[in-house]
Amino acid sequence: MKNSFFSKLTVVLFICLIPQDIAAQKITAKSPEVKLKEIFTAKQIQQIKAYKTAFANTNTVADFTAAYRKGAQLKKDLFDAMNKDFEKQSKINVEKAGNYKWLYPFIPGYQSSLVAEGTVVELILYYKNFLAKATKTAEKTDDDFINLMIAAYGEHETFYPVWFNQTWDYGGCSHLGKGIHNKTLVSINNLYSSNKLFKPELNEVREKALNDILKWTTYCSPRENAIKEINQIIKAVPLSVNEKKQLQNRVIKFQKPDKSLQFNCDKANCSYG
């Protein structure tokens, strides 16, 4: 009787578990070309192929710029489709969901990453892949641009640049006061002077650095250090009248901070959220 009971139990368990396992195996077993057609529209697949071709055929700084911007646009355009697929995968097998390594050969220079506590999938640009392309062009402008991006973000793009210490998924403290903001803004201005080709991308980095100074409320360094770096930026970086005024007002606010501002968070017990 015992053997009969356990045999029936094994059959029941097998029947209950096998549909999910088979579904997961089918997802894994599909060819990359089939997966492309299931996840993306014909227009998106055309975009993917156009980007791959542009990246492969990068020979000049103009080619580099075109490929770089095609990739940035592709990342945005594939976001919804990838997350719809990620949600579908999660319902079948949450542990295996989000594996898009099969996609990498189609999108050189990019890899997928789970963000927002593992609830969202997005493509991440790997700067070193683009640096390898930049070094093969005759011009130096693309090398300088990518090296600046690596200095600002690291090996790959992240939501928080190097001037920010991320302590959890949604925040942390700014490194204002350690010279990183000033160095970044000066480097951007130097690139502006030599070539305007990457101005839209550089403007975005510049805006992030300034917003970090003007809008963030928790700072890793002591208050005096933060004030000192802002004054260095005012002297060293070409600013609009409005930008200069905003930074001067920030110094005034830092000199008499209210409770919303926290300093010396490297050592103090700051609230990050």
N, C-alpha and C positions, 0 to 999 in steps of 0.2 A: 504493500500500500504506500509506503514511504517513497519508494522509487517512482511509483506512478504519479504521486503528488508533485514531486520535484521535476519530473519530466514535463508535466503540464505547465508548471510555473516557468520553466526554462523556455518553453514554446511561447508562452504569453509575453515574457520579457523580450524575447527575440522579435516577435511581431511588433511590439510597442516601440522598440528602439531602431529597427531597421529602416523605416521610412526616412528618418532624419539623417542617418548615416549615408544612405544611398543618395539622398539629395546633395549632401555635402561632397560626396565623391564625384557626382556628376559635374558640380561647379568646378572642382579642381581639375577634372579630366578634360574639360572643353579646351579646344585650341585657342590661342590668343586672338586669332582672326574672328572666331565665332563669338568670343566674349566682347570684342569691339562692337560687333553688329548688335549684340543684345543690350549693351549698356548705352551706346552713343548713337546719335542720329547720323544719317548719311553726310550731312553738312559738317558735323563735328569730326567725323572720320576723315573727311577731306581736309579739315583744319590740321588734324594730327599729322597727316601725311605731308602737308605743306610745311609744317614746322620742322619735321624730321629732315626733309630735303634741304630746307634753308640752313639748318644747323650743320648738316654734312657738307654743304657747299660754301662754308664761310672762308673766304680768302682775303677779303678787304675789311676795313673798319665799317664801311657801309653795309656789307653783308652781315657783319657781326651785330650791328645795331638792329637790322631788320629781324634777324633770328632771335635776338634777345627780346624784342618787343612782341614778336609773334608768340614766343613762349609765355610771356606775361599775360597776354590776352587769352591764350589757350587755357592757362590755369584758371582764369575767371570763368570761361565759357564751359569748362568741364565740371565745375564744382557741383552744380545741382544734380547732374546725371550720376556722378560718382557717389554722392551721398544718398541718392535714391537707391542705388545698387547696394551700398553699404548697409542701409536699413533693411533691405531685402535679405542680404546675407546674414545679418544679425538674428533675424527671426528663424533662420535655418540652423545656424551654428555660430553662436556669439564668439566662441574662442577662435574660430578660423576667419571671422569676418575682418575685412580691412586689408587683406593681403593682395596688393596690386603689383607685385614684382613682375608679373607677366607683361605689364604695361610699359615697364622701363625702356625696353628696346625701341618703342615707338616714340618716346618722349625724352631723348637724351638731354642730360643736364637737370632732370627733375626726378624726384622720388616722392612716394606718398608717405603721409604721416598722420597719425591719429592725434587730434588736439581736443581742447575743451573737455578734459578728463575722459578722453577716449570715446566721445560721442559724435565727433565730426572727423571726416577724412578730407585732407586737402593735399595738393601738390606743393612740394617744397623745392625751390631752386637751389641747386648746388653750385656755388660760385666757382669752385675750383675746376669744374668741367668747362665753364665758360672761359676761365683764365687760360686753359690749355688751348682753346681756340684763339683767344686774343693774342697769345704769344706768336702765333703763326702768321698773323697779318704784318704787313710792313710798317703800319702806323703804331705809334706808342699810346695814342689816346685811349684805346679800348683796354690796354693793359693797366693804365693808371686808374681808369674808372672801376674795373673789377677789383683791383687791389684796394681801392677805397671802400668798396662794398664789403670786402672781406674784413677790412679793419673795423668797419661799422657793425657788422653782423656776425662775423665768424665764417666758418667753412660753408655754411648754408644759411639761407634766410630764416629769420625767426621773428616772432611778433615783437619781442623785446630786443633792441640793439645792445651793443656792449656797454653803453653808458647807463644801463639799467640792471639792477640785481633782482632777478625774478625769484621770489621766495615761495610762490604757489602759482597755480594755473592762471589766476586773474590779477596778479599784482606783485608788489615788492617795493624796493626803494631805489631812488635815482642816485647815480654816482656823481651828481653835480658836486664839484669841490675837489675832484681828483684830476681835472685837466682834460678829460676825455671829450667833453662837449666842445671846448675851445679848439682842441686839436682837430676834431672832425670838421667844424665849421671853417677853420682856416684852410684845411685841405680842400674842401668843396670850393671855396673862393679861388684857390690856386688853379683848380681844374677849370673853373669858369673862365679864368684869364687866358688859358691856353686853348680851349676849345669849347664851343657851345653845344656840341653834338648830343651830349647826354644831360643837357640842362633839365628836362622834365624829371628824370630819375634822381638827379642830384637835388633838385628842388624838394622832392618828397622826403629825402633824408634830412635835408636842412630844416624843413618844417617840423619833422618829428623831434629833432634835437631841441629846437626852440620851444616847442609845445611842452616838452619834458621839463624845461626850466620854468615856463610860465604857468603850467596847469597842474603839475604833479604836487603832491602834498607831503610825501614821505621821502626823506633824503638820508642816504647812508652816512654822509660826512657831517662833521660839526657845522653849525650855522655860519661861523666865521669863514670857513673854507668855501662854502657855497657862495657867499657874498663876494669873496675874493675872485672866484672864477667868473662870475657874472661881470664884474668890473673889467676883468681881462678881456672878455668877449667884446664888451662895448668899445674897448680901445683897439682890439686887433682885427675885428671882423667888420667889413662894410655892411651897414644896416640901413633899412629905411628909417625915416623919421619916426614912424609909428612903432617899429620894432625897438628902436633905441629907447623910446619913451616907456614902452612896456617893460623892458629890462630894468630901467631905472626905477620904475614903480615897484618892481619885484624886489629890488634891493631894499627899498624903504619898508616894504612889508616884512621882509626877512629880519630887518633890524628891530622891529617890534611885532613879532609873530603872534598870531592868535592861536587858539587851541586846535585849529584845523591843520596846522603845520607841525611836522615832526622832524627832528634832526638827530644826527649821530646814531642812526639806526643800526649801524654796524656793531655798536656796543650797547645801546639802550634797548629797552623792551617796547618796540613800536607796534602799533596796530596797523596791519597792512590791508584790511578789508573793510 
